[in-house]
């Protein structure tokens, strides 16, 4: 192999290493993404709770809605 071939391979290895490092997420990014997903799940539960309360016609149905919301508090 010639010197130019080694240079080309070296540049390719360095470039691919840099791309791999750039693609990795930090622990802070992972925590932020997890918190974002958790908040989205909570908002979905709140939306379902509100819809449940609007549709409920009895105390029993409202109690089921409340139970659904209480179950989500553990998230």
N, C-alpha and C positions, 0 to 999 in steps of 0.2 A: 504494500500500500504506500502511496505517496504521501507527502507531508500535507498536501491540500485535502486529501481524503480524510486524514486524521483531524484536520481543522474543521471540516464539514461535520464529521461525526461528533466532535467535541461541542460545536455550536448547537447541534441538534439535541444532544444530551442536556446541555445547560438550558436550552429553551424549553424542553419538555419538563425539566425539573421545576423551572419557574412557573410554568403553567399549572403544574400539579400543586405547588404551594399556594398559588393564587386561588385555586379552586377549593381549598380546604377552608372550612368555617371554624371560627374560634369558639371557645366555650361560651363566651358572652353572646355570640350570635345564636348558638344553639339554645341557650337559655331564653333569649328573646323570642326565638321562633316557638319554643315550647309554651311560653307564657301567652303569646299571641294565639296559638291554637286553643289553649285552655280558655282564654277570654271569649273566643268565637263560640266554643261549645257552651259556655255559660249563657251567652246572648241567645243562642238557639233555644236553650231550655227556658229562658225568660219569655221568649216569643211564644213557645208552645204553652207555657203557663198562662200567659195573657189570653191566648186564644181559647184555652180550656175554660178559664173563668168567664169569658164572654159567652161561651156556649152553655155553660152549666145553668141548670134550672132548679137544682135542689141543693140542700146543704150537703148531701152525700156526694154529689158530683164535685162540689167545691172542695170537699175534704180530700178527694182523690187528686185534685189539682194541687192542693197544698202539700200533699204527700210527695208528689212529683217534684215540687220545688224544694222540699226539705231533703229529698234524696240527692239533689244536685249540690247542696251546700257542702258536701264532703269533697267536692272537686277542688 
